[in-house]
Amino acid sequence: MYKVKIISSLFIVVFINFLFLAKYTVRFTNYSLLLSFVISIIYCQFYFYRDKIKLRENYRNKIIFFAVLGYVLFSLLLFQLFPLSGVNVDRYSVITSFWDSFFQSKYVYLSKSHQGNMPGPMPFYFILALPFYFMHELGYFSIMGLIVFVLALKYSKVKNNQLIIGVMMLIGSAFLFWETVSRSNILLNSSLVLFSLLIFMKSLSIVKNKHILLNGLIIGLLLSTRNVLIIPYIVLFLYTLKAKIYSFTDMIKVSLIILVVFALTFTPFVVNHYQEFLKINPFIIQSSSLMPSWLSFLCVFFTISTLFFTKSYDDVFYFSGLYLLITILTYLAYHICVDGFHNAFYKSNVDISYFLLCIPFFMFYLLFEKKTPVGISSAK
């Protein structure tokens, strides 16, 4: 079963990369599908030949450092070659209009991007982006996705030869190129949640009240980014209850802290705008922008079934990615039924960048060696 999960994780990562290749190479070649297929085969070799890396440990560290640094420098060039004026994705504009409205004492969730879209993400998403707003280049915010993912791998003590493979697969992917050029930040949001799952598990080795407070604070903040990212936390909490890592009382305590922290992130933006908040808020915007609310709730509710499948620590990451994938595939299927495949895929009625939500989880599962993290056995 473990091998099936490994193979399916690799297939999903390659498939998502294939989607980006197929969609965007069609703009300059009539053989986009063939080209995408060939590139996908080459892309797989990064993983299949991972055991061929026979370098000294200090060389591996240098390769990782210079690979990440090289991509950061390459990104600076991309920002010059693809200025904001030519970017069709409006995530950068949503952030800009949000903070422009805030500093003008206007209600932020009535602001609109240059494409007329209202801000759907939760408040902490915008708080994370604030330093980059002041820098007048939100592309730096996008680059943080790669950096946070690498830090998560380092934090979990993934071996450097595996880390090299992960870095190469990321910087060689079409989806990271697209994310950088379009100043998107989906990969960053998801990588932060992945990191928080790792912190959750490792924190169990410290005093119980302290790790409950720590985890409640971190999860409360990160839930205040995108609604759909509640899915990995449902998977995590169900596993910790099933494995008796957390008691039901502990779960109630951490959940209360999460709710308080989550609510507090709204405070700066709701003060003096309470009536407007009741009429329009990110819950209303997100529930109507992608697919019908009942379908979104069904996907989240379906996540409860992970209770029957998660049997080990690493399963948390696999099923977090899988249920995120199922949610985005449901969104894609809905729009294909409503708009037709061509309009949904090639005309961008579906935003395929949401598939990036599951990438960090599947990538981590591919690179992580099965083991029990510090703190779990002592937390029972």
Secondary structure in CASP SS format (residue, H / E / C, confidence):
PFRMAT SS
TARGET T0000
AUTHOR 0000-0000-0000
METHOD secondary structure of the structure
MODEL  1
M C 1.00
Y H 1.00
K H 1.00
V H 1.00
K H 1.00
I H 1.00
I H 1.00
S H 1.00
S H 1.00
L H 1.00
F H 1.00
I H 1.00
V H 1.00
V H 1.00
F H 1.00
I H 1.00
N H 1.00
F H 1.00
L H 1.00
F H 1.00
L H 1.00
A H 1.00
K H 1.00
Y H 1.00
T H 1.00
V H 1.00
R H 1.00
F C 1.00
T C 1.00
N C 1.00
Y C 1.00
S H 1.00
L H 1.00
L H 1.00
L H 1.00
S H 1.00
F H 1.00
V H 1.00
I H 1.00
S H 1.00
I H 1.00
I H 1.00
Y H 1.00
C H 1.00
Q H 1.00
F H 1.00
Y H 1.00
F H 1.00
Y C 1.00
R H 1.00
D H 1.00
K H 1.00
I C 1.00
K C 1.00
L C 1.00
R C 1.00
E H 1.00
N H 1.00
Y H 1.00
R H 1.00
N H 1.00
K H 1.00
I H 1.00
I H 1.00
F H 1.00
F H 1.00
A H 1.00
V H 1.00
L H 1.00
G H 1.00
Y H 1.00
V H 1.00
L H 1.00
F H 1.00
S H 1.00
L H 1.00
L H 1.00
L H 1.00
F H 1.00
Q H 1.00
L H 1.00
F C 1.00
P C 1.00
L H 1.00
S H 1.00
G H 1.00
V C 1.00
N C 1.00
V C 1.00
D C 1.00
R H 1.00
Y H 1.00
S H 1.00
V H 1.00
I H 1.00
T H 1.00
S H 1.00
F H 1.00
W H 1.00
D H 1.00
S H 1.00
F H 1.00
F H 1.00
Q C 1.00
S C 1.00
K C 1.00
Y C 1.00
V H 1.00
Y H 1.00
L H 1.00
S C 1.00
K C 1.00
S C 1.00
H C 1.00
Q C 1.00
G C 1.00
N C 1.00
M C 1.00
P C 1.00
G C 1.00
P C 1.00
M C 1.00
P H 1.00
F H 1.00
Y H 1.00
F H 1.00
I H 1.00
L H 1.00
A H 1.00
L H 1.00
P H 1.00
F H 1.00
Y H 1.00
F H 1.00
M H 1.00
H C 1.00
E C 1.00
L C 1.00
G H 1.00
Y H 1.00
F H 1.00
S H 1.00
I H 1.00
M H 1.00
G H 1.00
L H 1.00
I H 1.00
V H 1.00
F H 1.00
V H 1.00
L H 1.00
A H 1.00
L H 1.00
K H 1.00
Y H 1.00
S C 1.00
K C 1.00
V C 1.00
K C 1.00
N H 1.00
N H 1.00
Q H 1.00
L H 1.00
I H 1.00
I H 1.00
G H 1.00
V H 1.00
M H 1.00
M H 1.00
L H 1.00
I H 1.00
G C 1.00
S C 1.00
A H 1.00
F H 1.00
L H 1.00
F H 1.00
W H 1.00
E H 1.00
T H 1.00
V H 1.00
S C 1.00
R C 1.00
S C 1.00
N C 1.00
I H 1.00
L H 1.00
L H 1.00
N H 1.00
S H 1.00
S H 1.00
L H 1.00
V H 1.00
L H 1.00
F H 1.00
S H 1.00
L H 1.00
L H 1.00
I H 1.00
F H 1.00
M H 1.00
K H 1.00
S H 1.00
L H 1.00
S H 1.00
I C 1.00
V C 1.00
K H 1.00
N H 1.00
K H 1.00
H H 1.00
I H 1.00
L H 1.00
L H 1.00
N H 1.00
G H 1.00
L H 1.00
I H 1.00
I H 1.00
G H 1.00
L H 1.00
L H 1.00
L H 1.00
S C 1.00
T C 1.00
R C 1.00
N H 1.00
V H 1.00
L H 1.00
I H 1.00
I H 1.00
P H 1.00
Y H 1.00
I H 1.00
V H 1.00
L H 1.00
F H 1.00
L H 1.00
Y H 1.00
T H 1.00
L H 1.00
K H 1.00
A C 1.00
K C 1.00
I C 1.00
Y C 1.00
S C 1.00
F H 1.00
T H 1.00
D H 1.00
M H 1.00
I H 1.00
K H 1.00
V H 1.00
S H 1.00
L H 1.00
I H 1.00
I H 1.00
L H 1.00
V H 1.00
V H 1.00
F H 1.00
A H 1.00
L H 1.00
T C 1.00
F C 1.00
T H 1.00
P H 1.00
F H 1.00
V H 1.00
V C 1.00
N C 1.00
H C 1.00
Y H 1.00
Q H 1.00
E H 1.00
F H 1.00
L H 1.00
K H 1.00
I C 1.00
N C 1.00
P H 1.00
F H 1.00
I H 1.00
I H 1.00
Q H 1.00
S H 1.00
S H 1.00
S H 1.00
L C 1.00
M C 1.00
P C 1.00
S H 1.00
W H 1.00
L H 1.00
S H 1.00
F H 1.00
L H 1.00
C H 1.00
V H 1.00
F H 1.00
F H 1.00
T H 1.00
I H 1.00
S H 1.00
T H 1.00
L H 1.00
F H 1.00
F C 1.00
T C 1.00
K C 1.00
S C 1.00
Y C 1.00
D C 1.00
D H 1.00
V H 1.00
F H 1.00
Y H 1.00
F H 1.00
S H 1.00
G H 1.00
L H 1.00
Y H 1.00
L H 1.00
L H 1.00
I H 1.00
T H 1.00
I H 1.00
L H 1.00
T H 1.00
Y H 1.00
L H 1.00
A H 1.00
Y H 1.00
H H 1.00
I H 1.00
C H 1.00
V H 1.00
D H 1.00
G C 1.00
F H 1.00
H H 1.00
N H 1.00
A H 1.00
F H 1.00
Y H 1.00
K C 1.00
S C 1.00
N C 1.00
V C 1.00
D C 1.00
I H 1.00
S H 1.00
Y H 1.00
F H 1.00
L H 1.00
L H 1.00
C H 1.00
I H 1.00
P H 1.00
F H 1.00
F H 1.00
M H 1.00
F H 1.00
Y H 1.00
L H 1.00
L H 1.00
F C 1.00
E C 1.00
K C 1.00
K C 1.00
T C 1.00
P C 1.00
V C 1.00
G C 1.00
I H 1.00
S H 1.00
S H 1.00
A H 1.00
K C 1.00
END
